[in-house]
Amino acid sequence: MLAKLTSKNQLTLPKSITAAIGATEYFDVEASNGRIVLTPVRIQRGDAVRAKLAELDLQEQDIADAVAWTRQPPAAKATRKK
């Protein structure tokens, strides 16, 4: 089967191929011996959360501060200066 690469570097996979591998949004992509190899990847929700936490560079103290803030009575939260 042929698939055409667009000017925006997008490739549409044939429906028969996507049907054969099942529902997936992400693929691991690698070049091997002049071939492009796509491997379906199932992203777990926890992985997405960990990636976002890494992106935000949160430290343990940041988490502790957030938990302490949420445990304050509502009146204390309203008067806290930013």
FENWOZI-V629182 format. One record per pair of residues at least 24 apart in sequence whose ideal C-beta (glycine too) atoms are under 6 Angstrom apart, sorted by the first residue. I is the first residue (numbers start at 1). J is the second residue. D is the distance in whole Angstrom. If there is no record, write none. Layout:
i=(I	I)
j=(J	J)
d=(D	D)
This chain:
none
